[in-house]
Amino acid sequence: MLNIAKLIPSEGKFYTFLQQLSSEAHTASLHLKTFVESTDPAARTEAGAAITSCKAQAKTISAEVTKELCISFVTPFDREDIQNICGHLYRITKTIEKVREHMDMYQMKDAIELARQVEVILLEADGMQIMVDALIKGGKAQQIIEKAKLLDELENKGDAILSDLLVTLIREAPDTKQLLLRKDIYDLLERVIDGYRDAAGVALQIALKYN
């Protein structure tokens, strides 16, 4: 009997897109650490440029995902799930770029307190890489479930860190301007943390549907 599925273009490109978006988010997270913590102006500038490049790459890949979803007959998962998880991963990279942009705009160079939020983001980025790899290879639902739980716990940790930062900021900010500027950065980093939690939630849904 003729296998019609073999005549249809491969669905592997969606796995590639997912892997690429996860990688861009992970790389942007690593450069964010350097951008926030480095005292070397040259290293900071290089990290900022790398973040901008990651965002541009992620935007291009995200546009390709939308295009291919419109013209492809076969997808490895539900189209809505593919669009959602890829959208979350792109927005993570986009928001990291906003952190870079706003810190440069505000000329904020003494923000070592951001390291706590960035550390959570890095742990989430590592976890997401593992989840994406498990989705692509298949048959590792338990691993995805465990990582989804971890990212949910990390998001809760991020909430606690944000609360601590805001309390300290209100007590110690020298003026209203500094309070508002730093709160903006804290909130953007919290959006990155939330974005990883949301992407993990979609990955978990996919794993449960197709297990």
Long-range contacts (C-beta under 8 A, 24 or more apart in sequence): 5-74, 8-73, 8-74, 9-72, 9-73, 9-74, 10-74, 11-72, 11-74, 11-75, 11-76, 13-68, 13-72, 14-65, 14-68, 14-72, 14-75, 14-76, 14-77, 14-82, 15-76, 15-135, 15-136, 17-61, 17-64, 17-65, 17-68, 17-86, 18-82, 18-85, 18-86, 18-89, 18-132, 18-135, 18-136, 19-132, 19-133, 19-136, 20-57, 20-61, 21-58, 21-61, 21-62, 21-65, 21-86, 21-89, 21-90, 21-93, 22-89, 22-128, 22-129, 22-132, 23-129, 24-54, 24-55, 24-57, 24-58, 24-61, 24-89, 24-93, 25-54, 25-58, 25-89, 25-92, 25-93, 25-96, 25-125, 25-128, 25-196, 26-125, 26-126, 26-128, 26-129, 27-54, 28-54, 28-55, 28-58, 28-92, 28-93, 28-96, 28-97, 29-92, 29-96, 29-118, 29-121, 29-122, 29-124, 29-125, 29-192, 30-122, 30-125, 32-96, 32-99, 32-100, 32-118, 32-121, 33-115, 33-118, 33-119, 33-122, 35-100, 35-103, 36-103, 36-111, 36-112, 36-114, 36-115, 36-118, 37-112, 37-115, 37-118, 44-109, 48-100, 48-104, 51-96, 51-97, 51-100, 52-97, 52-100, 54-93, 54-96, 54-97, 55-93, 55-94, 55-96, 55-97, 58-89, 58-90, 58-93, 58-94, 59-90, 59-94, 61-86, 61-90, 62-86, 62-87, 62-90, 77-206, 77-209, 77-210, 78-206, 78-209, 81-202, 81-205, 81-206, 81-209, 84-202, 85-199, 85-202, 85-203, 85-206, 88-195, 88-196, 88-198, 88-199, 88-202, 89-128, 89-195, 89-199, 91-195, 92-192, 92-195, 92-196, 92-199, 95-188, 95-191, 95-192, 95-195, 96-192, 98-188, 99-185, 99-188, 99-189, 99-192, 102-184, 102-185, 102-188, 103-185, 106-181, 106-184, 106-185, 108-181, 108-182, 108-185, 111-182, 111-185, 113-165, 113-168, 114-185, 114-186, 114-189, 116-161, 116-164, 116-165, 117-158, 117-161, 117-162, 117-165, 117-186, 117-189, 117-190, 117-193, 118-189, 120-154, 120-157, 120-158, 120-161, 120-193, 121-189, 121-192, 121-193, 121-196, 123-150, 123-154, 124-151, 124-154, 124-155, 124-193, 124-196, 124-197, 124-200, 125-196, 127-151, 127-154, 127-196, 127-200, 128-196, 128-199, 128-200, 128-203, 131-200, 131-203, 132-203, 134-207, 135-203, 135-206, 135-207, 138-210, 140-207, 141-207, 141-208, 141-211, 144-203, 144-204, 144-207, 145-204, 145-207, 147-200, 147-203, 148-200, 148-201, 148-203, 148-204, 151-196, 151-197, 151-200, 152-197, 152-200, 154-193, 154-196, 154-197, 155-193, 155-194, 155-196, 155-197, 158-190, 158-193, 158-194, 159-190, 162-186, 162-187, 162-190
